[in-house]
Amino acid sequence: MKFSTPSGYRILFSTLFLITVSVFWYGVFRDITLPGLYMDGVNPDYIAASLLHPEMKNPAWTLPTTCFPILGSLYHGVQNIYAGLPLFYLFGTNIITLRIAQSLFGAMIVGLVYLIAHRMTQNLLLSFIAALCLATDIALIASFRTQNYIILGGMMWLLLAVFPLSKTHEDQYSVKQLFSSGIFYGLSIYGYFVFAFFFPVFLFYTVRISTQQRKYRNSLIWCAGVATGLLPYVLGYLSMGIALGSIQGFINFLIGTTKSLNPLSSTLSLPLAYLYSFDMAHLAVTNGGNELMILGQTVTMNPLVNAKFSALLISVSALLFLSLFRYFRGSKLRQESFFPLELLPCSYLLVAGLLGQRLWAHHFSVITPLLYLLSAQLIAQLCFKFEAPRSAGRWSKLANVVILLLGICVISGNLYQQNHFFAKLEETGGTGKMPVAINEMASEALTQHRNEFYIFPEWGFMMPFAFLTGNQIAYAVDVNEFTKNPDKTNFKRVNVPYWDQKDTEKYQAQLTSLGALNTEVKTYMRKDGQPAFYLLSATLP
């Protein structure tokens, strides 16, 4: 398509950008309150509730700090807290504001895939189709309803790091481009440690362009940017050390926490560990990981869905082959500065395999956006990038028709999978530790039980409750904490949620030890009529 003025192209370019992002937001708002909020689906975001309402001194699992939160754990930051704070302040800490705040990163990912694909392929239709395919992929949409969200927060920074390096011609990279790319890459690692797995690719490319352009400082400029982007980690660890009071105390804390994490505890042999990593990548790309967390089983698997992972493998293999072909053939493209996107999943899987079972499908959710970028790059190179024959014009039109038809097929498949997923989600409202009943319990606590106390001895309740109630309901994580609460005499009732009915007698005995009377059990149900969890309530003396 030709435009008489550059402004016409810019208008179309911007319009297509808005369409892709809007389509993603449509998926976000589908059944936005489902499933229920899982503990790791709101960690560390739940800390925002105590920042907005600090008057209630409830327990929170945070690292020591002398000031505001900087680290959510030893291996990730707290960017989601501060990204969501304005929304939470204006509209409250509820499931809708949380899903919107977390999905802001997803909207950025979709937009960046569009921008990078356009910059690397120079084809507006192809970049639009690639971004639209991602925007309709339930593997991305559902990730912002599970613990995948915190991983994908770093993906936004990674794509921002790729963007300045995604030129298709041998232009000289400026100091600003290299330094900003390094900063964004450092911030991606602050988002979550797994983005360090991509470091070999960036280092290889910056060294390569430094050699080609005979500007050997380029790699150092990029590395200086990375060091700048990692400063939040430095400040977080420094604040932690000061809060702990001594160097020895800081070291002991790091050793103890690292031992509890046990990052090298995988029992798989190296070949099995790499096979395991491929399985996890497959679960991530096909949405199987999200389905196992939300629905307790994979419900949308079929040959067409599995074909997405096959497309990833084909794209990586073909792009690697084409890179070698161009190099040895001495093609005109040999001097072009292609960022090696195909090496990103290779590098990730190579490093991830070393950790084996210590990683799960959510750690591989970063692969999903790369699938569509790699596919777009492969199509562009096969259709448009080689020396053109005399019939180049007709071939280009035919290629665009093929791209359009292929895009329609992929988008249709994505929408079919998306509809199937939401149909199953509406049946149950979420299973396991993600039932929508968790949201209902928090709502009832705010409206009916504001002067009652909650105890959360089991995994999965505390963080969602703290966030959804805005840190305005008193709670503890065990009975002993409740007995130490100086305000315990102000409460007339106590409530204990738990997952398994067989534990009823155990918690009744614990409440009886407090002198509690008139115990009663409420069963919270899933949408399909199955028990979700139980709430034991009792009157305090």
N, C-alpha and C positions, 0 to 999 in steps of 0.2 A: 504494500500500500504506500502510495506517494503522497506527500503533503506539500502544498504550495508554500507554506511558511513554517519555520521551526516552532512557532507557537502552537500550531495545530497538532504537531507531534507531541509536544509537551502536555497539551490538554489530554490527548488520548492516553499518554503514558501515565499521567496522574490518575485519570479515571480508572484505568485497569488496576492500578495499585490499590485504589479505594475499594474496588469490587472484591479483590482477593481478600483483603483484610475484613471487609464486611461479611463475606461468606464464612470466614473463620468465626467471627463473633456470633453469627447465627447458630453455629454448632455449639458454641459456649453456652448460649442461653437456652438451648434445648434441655428441658428437665434440669435446670441449673441447680435445684436443691437436692438432686439425687447424684450419687448415693449419700449416705450419712458421712459425716466428717471423721476420717481416720486420724489416729494420733500422729503418724508420720506425714500425714497430708496437711498438717498445720504447724509443723515444727520446723523453724523457730517462729513462725508468724504469730503464734499464740501469745508470745511475749508482748506484742503490741497492746494487748488488753491491759496488762499491768502498767505499761508506760502511760496509757491514757487514763487509767484509774488506779493510781498507786496507793490509794488510801487503804485498800484491802490487802493485808500482808499474807497472801497465799503463797505456798511453795511453788517454785518454778525450777526446771532443770536448765540452769545457765552456767556458763563458765565464769570463774572469778574475774571481776573487772573493777577498775577504779572509777569508771564513768558509765556512759551509756553502753549498751551491748555492741560489740564489734565482731565477735566470733560466735557462731552458733554451735560449733564443735571444733575440735582440733583440725578438722579437714574441710570445713566450709564456713562461709560468712553468713551475714544476716541481711543481705540486700532486700529480701522479700519483705522484711519488717518495715523498712523505711519506704519501699515502693508503695506499700499498702496503707501506711499511716494517714495520709490525707483523706483517703476514702473512708477509713475506719472512723476518723475524727468527725467527718461530715455526716456519714450515714450509719454509723454504728458497726460493731463487730458481729456480723451475721454471715450466714452461709453464702448469700448473694454477693455481698461486698468482697468476701474472701475469694470467691471464684473469679470475680472480675479482676481483682488485684493480681492474682496469680496468672490469669490469662493475658494480662498486658504483655508479658514476656513472649507468649505464644503469638500474639498479633505482631510483635516486632520481628519474630523469627520468620513468619510468613512474608512480611514486607521485605525483609533482608534477602530472603531466597529470591524474590522477584527482582530486586535490584542487582544482586550478584549474578543471577542467571542472565539478565539483560546485558550486564557489562561484559560477561565472558562469551556470550553467544552473539551479541549484537542483533538479536532477533526478538522483536517485541512479542510476537505470537507465542513463540516457544517459551519465553520467560513467563508470560502470563499463564500459559497452560501448566507449567511446572509449579508455580505458586498456587494456582487454583487446585491442583491435585493435592498439594500439601494441606491447603485450607480445608479440604473436605475429608481428609484422612482421620478417621476416628482414633488412630494410634497417636496422633498429636492432640486432638481435642480431649480425649479421655485422660490424657496424661496430666491435665491440670485439675483432675479430681482424685489423683492418687499422689503417692510420694514421688512420682516422676517429676513433679513440678519443680522441685528444688534443683534437680539436675538440669532441666531445660532452661532455668534462669541463667545458668552459665553459658548455654548454647547461644543466647542472644549476643553475649560478648564475643564468643568465638567467631560468629559470622561478621560482627563488626571488625574483628581483627583480620578476617579474610578480605573484606571489601576493599581496603586500600591497596591490596596486593593482587587484585583480580583483573588487572589490565590485560588486554589481548594484543597489545602492540609493544614494541621495545622502547617505550617511553622511559625516561629516567625517573626513578622513584625519588621523591623529595624527602628531605629530613622529616617534614611534618607527617607524611604518609607512613614512613617507617616507624617513627616514634609513636604515632597514634595507634598503629597496628599492634605494637608491643604493649602499650598500655591496656588496650582492650583484651589482649591475650592474657596478660597478668590478672585482669579483673575476672576473666572466665575461670581461672584457677581459684581465685577467691570465692567465686560462686560455688564451685565444688571441685574437689581435688582431682577428679578423673580427667579434667581437661589438660592436666599435665601430660596425659598419654599422647597428646598431639604434638608435643614440643619437638620431637625429632623432625617432623615435616616442616615446621616453620623455620627451624634452624637450617635445615638442608636448603630450603628455598632462598633464605636471605643470604646464605653463603654463596649460593649459585649466582644470584643476581649481582652480588658484590664482585664476584670474579668476572662475570660477563661485562659489567660496566666499569671495571677497574676502579671501583670505589670501595676499598676494603673496609672502610669505616661503617658501611651500611649495616653489617651484621651487628656491630657494637651499638649503633644507634637503636636498632630494634631491641636488642637485649637490655639496653638502658630503659626503654619503654616498658619492657616486661617487669623489670625491677620496680619501676614506678607503680605499675598496676598491682604489684604484690604488696605495696605498702600497708594496706589494711590488715594483712596478716601480721606484718611486723608490729604495727600499732596494737593489734589485738593481743599478741603474745607479750609485748612489753607491758601493757595494762594488766594482763594476767599475772605476770611476774611481780609487779609492784603490789597488786592486791594480795598476793600470797605472802609477801613480807620478806622473803629471802631467796637467794639463788638456789640454795639447797631445797627449800620448800617447793620452788618452781620445778626443779629437776625431778623431785620425787613425785610431784603431781603428774608431770608428763609421762614418767615411767609407768606409774600406776594406771593412768588412763589408757596408754598405748597397750599395756598388757590386757586390759579388759576388752579392748577392741580386737586384739589378736589378729592383725591384718594378714599374717602369713600362716594362718592355721589350716589352709586348704590341704586336704589329704589326697587329692587327685595327682596322678602322675602328669608330667608335662603334656604328653599327647592327649590324654583325657581332659586336661584342663582347657586346652584349645578347642576341643570338640564341645566342651561345656560352654565356652564363650560363644561359639557359633550358635548353639542352641538358644542362649540368652539373647543374642542379637536377633535371631529369628522371632522369638517371643515379643521383643520390643517392636520390631518393624511391622508385625502382623497384628498387633494389639493384644496378643495372647497374654502378656504380662499384666496389662490393665484388667483384662477380663478375669484372670485368676484372682486378683486382689479384690475386685468389686463384686464379681458374680460367683467366685469359687470354682469356676471351670471355664474352659475356652468354649465360646458359643458361636463364633462367627468364622471358624476355620473352614476353608474350602480350597480347592485348587487355585482359584483366582486370587484369593488372599495370599496364599503361599507364593504365588507368582511374584509378589512384590519383593520378597527376599531374593528370589531368583534374579529379578531385574537388577537388584543391588550387586549381586555377584557378577552378573554379565557386564554391567557398566564398569565396575572396577577392573575386571580382567581385560575388557576391550580397550579401555583408556590406557592401561599400562602397555598393552600391545601397540597401540597407536603412538604412544610416546616414544617407544623404542624404534618403531618403524620410521617415524619422522627423523629421529636422531641419526640413524644409520643411512637413511636415504638421502640425507642432506636437503630435506625439503625447505622451501621458503619459510615454513612455519618454525623451523629449527631455532630461529632467532627471536621468536615471539615469547613473551614472558607469561606463559601459562602457569598459574598457581596450580600445583599438583593436587587437586581435590581428591583424586583417586587414591592418594597415599594416606589420606586422613583415616578412613576406616581400617586400612591395613595397620597403620601405626597403633591405633586404638586397640585393636584385637590382639596385636602382638604383646603389648604391655599388659592388657587386661588378663590375658591368659596366665600370666605369672601369678596373679592373685586367685585364680581358680574360683572355688566356691564362695570366697569372701565377697564376690560381686553377684548381683542378681539382675533380672531383666530390666529393672528401672535404671540401672547404671548404663544400659545400652540404648536408652531412649534417644541419645544424641545422634544415633545412626539414622533415624527417620528423616529429618530434614536433608541429610546428605544424600539420601536415596534419590530425591527429586532433582537436586543440583547435579548429581553425577549423571543421571539419565538425560537431563537437558544438555549437558556438555557433550555427552556421547552422540546424541542425535545431531547437534550442531556440527560436530567434527565430521560425522559421516555424510551429512547432507550439504554442508556449505563451505567447509574449510580447505578442501583440497583444490588443486589447480582446476579451474573451471573449463569444461569443454565449450564448444561453440553454442551448444544448446543450454547454456547456463541459465538463461532467463526462464525457459520452460521448465527446467529441472527445479529451479527455486520455487516456482508456483506449485509444482507437483509435490515437492517436499513439504510445503506449508499445508497443503490439503491433507497429506498423510499425518502430519503433526496434529492437525485439528481433529481428524478422525480418531487417532490414537488417544488424544486427550479426552475426547468425549467418552471413549470406552473406559479409561481409567477413572475418570470422575464419576461415571455411572456406577462402576464397581465400588468405588469408595462410598457413594451415597447409599447403595444397597447394604453394604456392611454397616454403615452408620445407623441406618434405620433398624436393622436387625439387632444391633447392640442396644439401642434405646428401647426397643420393644421388650427385650429381656430385662433391662434395668427397671422399666416401669412395672414389670410383674413382681419383682421382689423389693425394690427400693434399696438394694444393696444387701449383701450377705456377709457372713463372717464378722469381722470387726468394723464393718462399714455400713451397718443398717441405718436407714433414715431415722430410726427410733432414737438414735443418739441425739439428733437435732431436737426431737420432740421432748426428750428428757430435759435438755437444757432450757427449752422454751417454758416448760412447766415450772422449772426451778425459778425462773424469773417472774412468772405470773402468779404462781400459787404457793411457792415454798421459799420465799426470800429470806425468811428468818430461821431456816433450817440449815443443818450442817451436813456436808457430803464427805464421805470417805472413799477413796479410790485405791484399793489394794491391788487391783488387777490392771494389767497392761491394756491401754487403749482408751481409757475414759477421761483421764485428767486434762490433757491438752485440748481436746475438742470442747470439753465443758468450760474450761477457763476462757477460751476464746469466745464461745457462743454466748456466755453469760457476761462477757465484758469484765471479767474479774470482779464481779459484784456479789458473788455468792461465796461464802466461806467453805473451804474444803481442806482436806489433808490426804496424804497418801497411805496412811495406815492408822490403826487405832491408837498406837503409842503417841503419834503426833497430836491426835485429838486431845489426849489426856494432858498434854503439855500446853495446850492453847489457853492463854490467860483469859480469854473471853468465853470459855466453854459453858459457863453457867448462864450465858445469855440465850442459849439455844434450847428449845423444847423438844426438838425432834432431830434424829440423825438418819441418814440414808446411805446405803451401801449398794452400788450396782456391781453385778458380776455376771459372767458369761454362762456358767454351767449350773444347772439346777441342783446337781448333787452337792454343791458347795453351800447350800442354804444352811444346813445345820452348823457348819464351821463358822459362818459369819453370825449366826444367831448366838452361838456361844461367846463370840467376841463382844457382841453388844451386851449380852447378859452380864459380862464381867464389868461393864461400865455402869451397871445398875439399870439398864434400859428395860422398859416394859412394853407390853402390847405390840409385839412385833407382827408385822404383816408383810406379805410378799406381793409385788405387782409384776406381772409379766408383760414386757414390751414386745409387741409383735412386728414381724416384717409385713410388707404389703401383701405377700402371698399367704399370710395366715400362720406362718411358722414362727416359733419363739425366737426373738432376737437376743434378749438378755433379761435379767431379773433385777428388781430393785427391792432390797430389804429395808424397811422403815421401822423405826421404834421410837417410843416416847422416852425422853430422858427425865431422870428424877429432878 
